[in-house]
Every structure is written in C-alpha cells, then in structure tokens.
Amino acid sequence: MTSLLTVEDLSIEFRTRSGTVRAIEHAGFQVHPGETLAMVGESGSGKSVTCLAIMGILDAAGRVTSGRIAFRGRDLLHEREACLREIRGRDIAMIFQNPRTALNPIRTAGQQIADVLIQHAGLTPGAARQRAVEMLGQVRIPDPERRARAYPFELSGGMCQRVMIAMALSCQPALLIADEPTTGLDVTTQAVIMELIDEIARTERTATLLITHDLALASEHADRIAVMHAGHVVETAPTQELLVKPRHPYTQSLIAATPGPAAALADLAAIPGSLPDLRREDLPSCRYSERCGRHDKACDAPLSPRLLADNHSVACRHPL
C-alpha cells in the first residue's frame, strides 16, 4: 500500500544553554491512507517533537539535522514556508494536547473555525460562519449557534477540545495528527472525544496519527502502533500482534506497566531506570541499553530497525 506520510531517518536537535539535546535520532515510520497509527512511549520520548516537525512548527531552538518527511511524495522539509502554510490546516491538521492554550483567547469559537475555512477553503466570511456552526454541530456541541459566539474561557475543557477537532476537520484533511487529545479530561469525556475522532476519521477516510503515552488507549483505537523510547522508534507492528507478541524489551515493559480493568496494583511492573540525558556526548547506540536486562557488548554497535515479519520491525540486537 502506498503511504500517505513517510518519515525516514529523521533526526532533530535542540540548542540549549546546558548543551545540545539530540531529541530525535534516525526515526522512521509510515502512515497509510485511512489508517490510525498510534505513537506511544513515556513522556519525553519525542512523540510531540516528531509531530511538530511534520507540521513545520518546531521551536526556534530546534532544527532537523537529517531525514525526510514525505507527504504525498513531497518532502515537507524542502518546501517553502508559503507552501507549508497551505498544507497546514488544509491537507494536514493537528489537534493539540492543550486546547485552551492552542485556541486564540480573544476570538470566538466560530470565528476561529471560520478563519480556517476562509484561508484554506476560499469561503466568503458569511459562508464560513455558517459552515463553522455546522462543524460545531457535527462534533456534537449542543446549541452550536450559541457556542459559536462563545470565547474559549466560556467553554469547558471538553468543549474546547471539540472546537479544536471541528477546526482541524473543517477542510477535510487527508491526515489528522492528534497529540494527546484526551489530556486533562475526565474519563467520560475522554471516551466521547476518542469516539468522535474515530467516527469522523472513519466517515471521511482520514488517516490519523495518534500521539499518546497510554498504551491501553492506543490498543483500542489504532490499527498499528509505533513505540518510541528516548527519540528512537524501537518497534512498529499491527496493534494486536504487538500486544500479543512484543519483540522489543521496552515494549514488553510498557505492556507490563499498563493497568488493565481487572489488574491489581501488585500486577503492575514499573519500568526500571529512566530516560537517558539526551545532552550526553556518550549516548549509547541503543538508548534503552542502560535499562535493559538483555544488554551485552553486541548492543553497543550501530543499530537500525530490521523487519522480523510482515509489517513488524524492531530495533534490537536481541529481540524477544
């Protein structure tokens, strides 16, 4: 199957006062039309940074040092900013993990959706306002006419997230990036938001890149899962295969640390150690090696993912 998005050999670093942070190193994955790929890993593993690079909105201190981000065959890293502005919002849209800070506090919900439609769909202001109300209704916001006139501070966290979803999907993008879309929401609202994303993605045949630290959430909503650790993509596989037969020790540890509905506290196993300091000059080839019980001298050699079976790749010298 031809991929919609292909990330190859992506490396990103940040210049800081305390040193250079090698946040992403030789990362690679694909997203196919209509599928949901979940990217999972601990906080600080590089999931959100990867998405910001795809969108072309990295912090000024960050820079891509190598790699390719191909969307429909076009390398986004070599596109002009004017072209990227056209692609963002129209072809690739993003739901940010904190909608209150992502939304403009001095513009109403309806105005912000209308802005996207005027910019990318070429609608007149009147038509854009009407379409914005329709989009708010589509994401199940009650009384959308009134909510369209509300400012973000007048809406709940769940409502703000629905506004973000309406804005992201208003131009029917081919790829939706959802960065921790349920952060800070109660359990009931989380379920509603994920059901909404699933339903719209299925109806519109939109590909989704779901960023989450919650492996259980990924298992419910993703077709495939890519596991990240300290800036490396260490394993990629179809969801059920990865859950039943994880091949990377880190993936196995993540699964063991994920609570289930019937699991007791004693059944959970904490992942030993912590993420390495990415400013270190002596970072090992496998950044999980210092936490891994299977580590030996062979793990210190340069490492890249290898295909173990159809659609199942792992970056490990001693896969399980």
Helices and strands as residue ranges (DSSP letters): E 5-16, E 19-31, E 36-40, H 47-55, E 62-71, E 74-75, G 76-78, H 81-87, E 92-95, H 99-102, H 109-120, H 125-138, H 144-147, G 152-154, H 157-169, E 175-179, H 187-204, E 207-212, H 215-221, E 224-229, E 232-238, H 239-244, H 249-256, G 265-267, G 289-291, G 297-300, E 306-309, E 312-314
